[in-house]
Amino acid sequence: MKKNSFKFAAFAGFMLHSYYETKHLTVTDYRIWSNKIPQAFDGKTYIQLSDLHSCSFGRFNEKLIGKMLELSPDGIFLTGDLIDGDEPQNVAIALVRKLAQICPIYYISGNHERKSAFFDELLFSLKEAGVQILHNNHLFLEEEGEKIALAGISDPSFSLSEHEKLKTAVEKEKMGVITEEEIKRATAGIPEEGFTILLAHRPEYWSIYQNMPIDLVFCGHAHGGQIRLPLTEGLFSPGQGLFPKFTAGAHQSNGKAMIVSRGLGNTTLVPRVFNRPEIVRICLKRES
């Protein structure tokens, strides 16, 4: 009887700790150095928020909003899965409206937006809030007459037909790919000598990103591998399967960098373990 009580207490303690972990925000800082970064952008900071899945941190998301006010970024990049399929969108929309009062916001879609029957309504609300939507196109961030390019690509699941969209979630994860042509279209017209940032939901296409005319890419989707054990990148990631390679942190190759957010929300029955929700902050630094 005592053994069973101990097991129950241990399990209850684990579940309570896991719940606490899912609501405790952490901030991860990165510095990106490049001689392509204009002087006017030296020291500029940007926040990446990914995979919210309509979650709340505190009443009315006051903890997340408080963090944004404290960090005071020059812009916020939303890298997909702002909502969770057909679940109510009120939480995500209310958050974005409040964040838009702090700084400019830039958004790309994730696979969970593709699963939603209300995606058009979400886009309308984002535009109404002043969010810049990047779906296979780009814009320029400007400071004191100098520019850097910001491009974004839609999640590849948006290339699926309506019939394919209704297939099972597992099947959909295996369908749709990002191609070099899509990234080239999104970045067409950007001067090669300039600094270019790409927002792309899925990190598993790193081998493609690093060969494109971009300098820095922000991704999410992997949820930190869900359960992060020592010496692993987590146990599982959609699009990468068991023991994935790209679930968090900074990755560098061919003079390019990819930053992968562990994300904020959770969409599986498996809790996030040793994997607190993450706010990514980058500081751009001009390299002499």
Buried (B, 14 or more C-beta within 10 A) or exposed (E): EEEEEEEEEEEEEEEEEBEEBBEEBEEBEBEBEBEBBBEBBBEBBBBBBBBBBBBBBEEEBEBBBEBBEEBEBBBBBBBBBBBBBEBEBEBBBBBBBBBBEBBBBBBBBBBBBBBBEBBEEBBEBBEEBEBBBBBBBBEEBEBEEBBBBBBBBBBBBBBBEEEEBEEEEEEBBEBBEBEEEBBEBBBEEBEEEBBBBBBBBBBBBBEBBBEBBBBBBBBBBBBBBBBBEEEEBBBBBBBBEEEBBBBBBBBEEEEBBBBBBBBBBBBEEEBBBBBBBBBBBBBBBBEE
